[in-house]
Amino acid sequence: MTSTHAFWLAGRQATGETAFDVTSPWDGRLVGTVSVPTDAQTEEAVAAAYAVRDEFAATPAHVRAAALDHVSRGLAERAEEIARLISAENGKPMKWARGEVGRAVSVFRFASEEARRFNGGEAQRLDTDAGGQGRLAFTRRFPKGVVLGIAPFNFPLNLCAHKIAPAIAAGVPIILKPAPATPLSGLLIGELLAGTGLPAGSWSILPVPNDRMPALVQDERLPVISFTGSEKVGYAIMDSVPRKHCTLELGGNGAAVVLADWASEEDLDRAAQRIATFSNYQGGQSCISVQRVIADASVYDRLLPRIVAAVEAQVTGDPADDTTDVGPLVSEDAAQRVEAWVQEAVGAGATLLTGGKRDGASYAPTVLADVPAEVTISCEEVFGPVLTVHRADGEAAALAAVNDSKYGLQAGVFTHDLQAAFRAHRALEVGGVVIGDVPSYRADQMPYGGAKQSGVGREGVRFAMEDYTYERVMVLTGLDL
């Protein structure tokens, strides 16, 4: 894992004039050295994608589907190797890294299935009005243009898959920029794509540094931008290119609501375990990790000690160890930021129930209660293994507390009451509501995205394909309908 890695330029391997090292956030060891494309090579990739867009759009569905099947199988065959690569470059514990590989296998399989059935065409009679007699509208979807996909570090394989797979399925060329901290998993997808025979230029994977991203964002040949990352960067991109189509999957501060009817011993034990697991999985570095627990006053005192005990039972340590639940954050700077936010909250009156300690890039799983509303950790996405717990007087107050945030990605509601589930679905200003579980559940084929400052647009394979394309209608005239 310490060799120099080439990048992928218009479907072929290439190297630039400079390189950078990828190191493990756990122990600082060298994981790999990655070659950086020159400006000229980046231009070559963009020009090739732009030139091939019509050819790629016309590629038969079975060809694109077969290519996606090939990648899915390749990921499955190399699952353990890839999981270890994810863990090494990202610091993700192996149990979660293996899960990420499994999800990416599914994403490419879903995309293969969608490629076979997407764009079948929809016919609409227009003779419902006298002026439309003898006319039939036939609607298909066509690519908006080359996609610039910008992926984050926290799911270095699967979120690259969520950019690449829908594009190939829809016949849309894509330039993928993986995160500088974790480029190796994305580059590995290129190894598998290279064996598919897709048109040259239909895909490139370019580990360009962040300071060169604005030039790509501004390039008129890349009219579609799919970005997953921070709120600040995402909206800066959108503001800089107001006439481009942007899909933004941004931050959140996911809430888990525990209503009064979720009250048996078994109920509370399950809620506490799920909350503890998914406030700390990926080191809390997931946009839908549990950051807030809002518990009905009638169950709060019984739930809180269970949450603390379940959090304290999380195994922290070496991400390469199969027993580890919580590994390091992506960098020591990230851990220092989390540490500062917790210290600010405690200084303002919050009660530290467990955790609150940093060791290099690692931060201990932490639970806070009595957190003032105005401190940073109440208002922003912590993106670390920190959980705040709040008491609510009744269902309406609990749902209002979820909405008292600039974010709206997903929420979880623990309830057995079907009517309460539908009330929550109607009331909560989020992109997804998970009943009977934490907000951290995501199936890769479902629509996924947020409301408010959590972004615009939806991912999930078919929904991303729709985002990359637009409807074009053809009216047929003079028909005997």
Disulfide bonds with the S-S distance in Angstrom:
none
